[in-house]
Amino acid sequence: MESRIAKNTASTRIEIPLSFPCKVILAYSAEEAERLHHRKINIDHFLIGAVREEDGTAGQILRSAGLNVINMREQMLLDETATE
């Protein structure tokens, strides 16, 4: 099977500049993961980071859908407790 698949030696990495709100979301995501002593940032941390970011479109959409940081944090803790 591997012999049938051509190996691509060209780099597929491209540099995509991040907007300032995106950088803020990533920083907030890292804070959320760190606050819970998680070693990796997951989608929950990222979504909380997006809700925390006040100026970006993503946060505005999520907040208008009724999401808020306190409830999201509580739900994440409940989900963690349920899987233990």
Residue frames as qw, qx, qy, qz and C-alpha x, y, z in Angstrom:
[[0.000, 0.887, 0.463, 0.000, 0.00, 0.00, 0.00],
 [0.300, -0.807, 0.080, 0.502, 2.72, 2.48, 0.94],
 [0.434, -0.147, 0.573, 0.680, 4.53, 1.85, -2.34],
 [0.233, 0.614, 0.656, 0.372, 1.42, 2.97, -4.23],
 [0.129, -0.952, -0.250, 0.117, 1.28, 6.31, -2.46],
 [0.547, 0.539, -0.088, 0.634, 3.68, 8.88, -3.86],
 [0.495, -0.569, -0.308, 0.580, 5.59, 10.69, -1.18],
 [0.190, 0.918, 0.145, 0.317, 5.34, 14.43, -1.43],
 [0.668, -0.145, -0.210, 0.699, 8.70, 15.97, -0.59],
 [0.077, 0.502, 0.095, 0.856, 7.50, 19.52, -1.12],
 [0.061, -0.172, -0.622, 0.761, 6.52, 21.40, 1.98],
 [0.139, -0.622, -0.667, -0.386, 2.81, 21.96, 2.44],
 [0.333, -0.614, -0.413, 0.584, 3.36, 24.49, 5.19],
 [0.202, 0.630, 0.242, 0.710, 2.25, 27.99, 4.42],
 [0.208, -0.190, -0.444, 0.851, 2.36, 31.05, 6.60],
 [0.153, -0.691, -0.545, -0.449, -1.07, 32.49, 7.26],
 [0.091, 0.246, -0.382, 0.886, -0.99, 35.66, 9.34],
 [0.251, -0.544, -0.780, 0.180, -3.38, 35.67, 12.28],
 [0.117, -0.749, -0.188, -0.624, -5.62, 38.63, 12.99],
 [0.022, -0.397, 0.552, -0.733, -5.28, 40.35, 16.34],
 [0.736, -0.250, 0.170, -0.606, -8.61, 38.91, 17.63],
 [0.930, 0.103, -0.350, -0.052, -7.42, 35.43, 16.65],
 [0.449, 0.364, -0.600, 0.554, -4.18, 35.92, 18.59],
 [0.356, -0.360, 0.412, -0.758, -6.22, 37.05, 21.59],
 [0.899, -0.098, -0.087, -0.418, -8.47, 33.97, 21.33],
 [0.814, 0.211, -0.496, 0.215, -5.43, 31.69, 21.27],
 [0.151, 0.383, -0.575, 0.707, -3.96, 33.45, 24.31],
 [0.608, -0.268, 0.259, -0.701, -7.27, 33.12, 26.19],
 [0.926, 0.046, -0.312, -0.207, -7.47, 29.46, 25.14],
 [0.587, 0.285, -0.610, 0.449, -4.04, 28.83, 26.64],
 [0.190, -0.356, 0.475, -0.782, -5.09, 30.60, 29.85],
 [0.813, -0.164, 0.016, -0.559, -8.19, 28.41, 30.12],
 [0.882, 0.130, -0.447, 0.065, -6.16, 25.23, 29.64],
 [0.358, 0.347, -0.586, 0.639, -3.57, 26.39, 32.16],
 [0.442, -0.383, 0.272, -0.764, -6.23, 27.35, 34.70],
 [0.920, -0.132, 0.041, -0.367, -7.46, 23.75, 34.69],
 [0.430, -0.545, 0.710, 0.112, -3.94, 22.27, 34.60],
 [0.872, 0.397, 0.283, -0.041, -4.56, 20.76, 31.17],
 [0.535, -0.379, 0.480, 0.583, -1.49, 20.04, 29.10],
 [0.244, 0.202, 0.657, 0.685, -3.23, 20.63, 25.77],
 [0.329, 0.275, 0.091, -0.899, -5.64, 23.21, 24.41],
 [0.236, 0.304, 0.907, 0.173, -8.83, 21.53, 23.25],
 [0.018, -0.494, -0.539, -0.682, -11.93, 22.81, 21.49],
 [0.391, -0.772, -0.495, 0.077, -13.60, 23.71, 24.80],
 [0.451, -0.519, -0.039, 0.725, -10.71, 26.00, 25.75],
 [0.235, 0.101, 0.447, 0.857, -10.78, 27.51, 22.28],
 [0.152, -0.653, -0.603, -0.432, -14.51, 28.22, 22.40],
 [0.429, -0.772, -0.334, 0.330, -14.23, 29.83, 25.82],
 [0.417, -0.301, 0.182, 0.838, -11.36, 31.92, 24.47],
 [0.093, 0.362, 0.557, 0.742, -13.56, 33.00, 21.57],
 [0.297, -0.782, -0.530, -0.139, -16.39, 33.99, 23.91],
 [0.498, -0.634, -0.159, 0.569, -13.95, 35.95, 26.09],
 [0.345, -0.021, 0.319, 0.883, -12.62, 37.91, 23.10],
 [0.170, 0.638, 0.476, -0.581, -14.83, 40.98, 22.97],
 [0.198, 0.627, -0.213, -0.723, -14.07, 42.52, 19.57],
 [0.022, -0.191, 0.864, 0.466, -14.08, 39.55, 17.20],
 [0.608, 0.009, -0.368, -0.703, -16.96, 38.25, 15.14],
 [0.543, -0.050, -0.838, 0.013, -16.71, 34.71, 16.57],
 [0.144, -0.152, -0.697, 0.686, -17.24, 35.89, 20.13],
 [0.368, 0.116, 0.059, -0.920, -20.14, 38.11, 19.12],
 [0.635, 0.005, -0.589, -0.500, -21.85, 35.21, 17.35],
 [0.479, -0.100, -0.838, 0.241, -21.29, 32.80, 20.25],
 [0.003, 0.156, 0.540, -0.827, -22.52, 35.31, 22.84],
 [0.480, 0.083, -0.141, -0.862, -25.57, 36.16, 20.73],
 [0.649, -0.049, -0.708, -0.275, -26.34, 32.41, 20.71],
 [0.712, -0.609, -0.069, -0.342, -26.45, 32.54, 24.51],
 [0.844, -0.017, -0.353, 0.404, -23.02, 31.19, 25.39],
 [0.184, -0.907, 0.230, -0.302, -21.20, 32.70, 28.33],
 [0.347, 0.527, -0.713, 0.306, -17.87, 31.95, 29.97],
 [0.408, -0.327, 0.649, -0.553, -19.24, 30.97, 33.39],
 [0.879, 0.114, 0.233, -0.401, -21.69, 28.40, 32.04],
 [0.762, 0.510, -0.398, -0.020, -19.14, 27.02, 29.59],
 [0.114, 0.520, -0.753, 0.387, -16.55, 26.55, 32.35],
 [0.612, -0.173, 0.563, -0.528, -19.12, 24.83, 34.56],
 [0.909, 0.291, -0.001, -0.298, -20.14, 22.50, 31.73],
 [0.556, 0.564, -0.597, 0.127, -16.53, 21.62, 31.00],
 [0.162, -0.403, 0.769, -0.470, -15.99, 20.67, 34.65],
 [0.785, 0.034, 0.380, -0.489, -19.18, 18.59, 34.64],
 [0.836, 0.451, -0.268, -0.160, -18.05, 16.81, 31.48],
 [0.297, 0.546, -0.732, 0.281, -14.66, 16.06, 33.05],
 [0.438, -0.261, 0.677, -0.530, -16.28, 14.71, 36.21],
 [0.866, 0.196, 0.157, -0.431, -18.61, 12.48, 34.19],
 [0.774, 0.488, -0.403, -0.022, -15.72, 10.91, 32.27],
 [0.009, -0.578, 0.737, -0.349, -13.63, 10.11, 35.35]]
